[in-house]
Amino acid sequence: MTDTRTRMTGEEAPRQARETLGLTQEALGVRLAVGRPRPVAERTIRAWESGHEPIPYGVPAELWQITQDRIVEITTLAERLAARYVYRG
């Protein structure tokens, strides 16, 4: 049976997503390592971002999850800073 789903290509903003998250290619490779035997290589991420290789099916969902995790991290940090530095006159 042939899988007819389309894959996301490098032109669909994987670099923008990575940069928005504030991650280097190496750091993204480490974050994508969950459930894999080793981090995704920087050259693989470069190939995705340049459109030379299609992004595997599960990676967009993983990027979404990484984004959600990052939102929680930033929100938690902001709450801690607000609790510490907001004037309570």
C-alpha positions, 0 to 999 in steps of 0.5 A: 500500500502506498502512502499518499500523504504529502510531506512538508518541504523546506519551503514551508518555514521550518527555519522560521519555526526553529528561529522563532523558538530561539533554537540552533540547528544543533539544539533542535536536533537534540530536542527532536531526539526524544524517542530516537536513538540519537539527536537529529544531525544538523546536516539533516535539519539543513537539508529540511530547511533548504528543501533538499530533503522532505521533512518526515511526517512526524516532525511537524507535530514534534515541532508543535509540541516543542513550541507548546513546551517553550510557551510553558517555559516562557510563561513560567519564567514570566510569572516568576519574574513578575512575582519577584519584581512587581511592586506591591505597594 
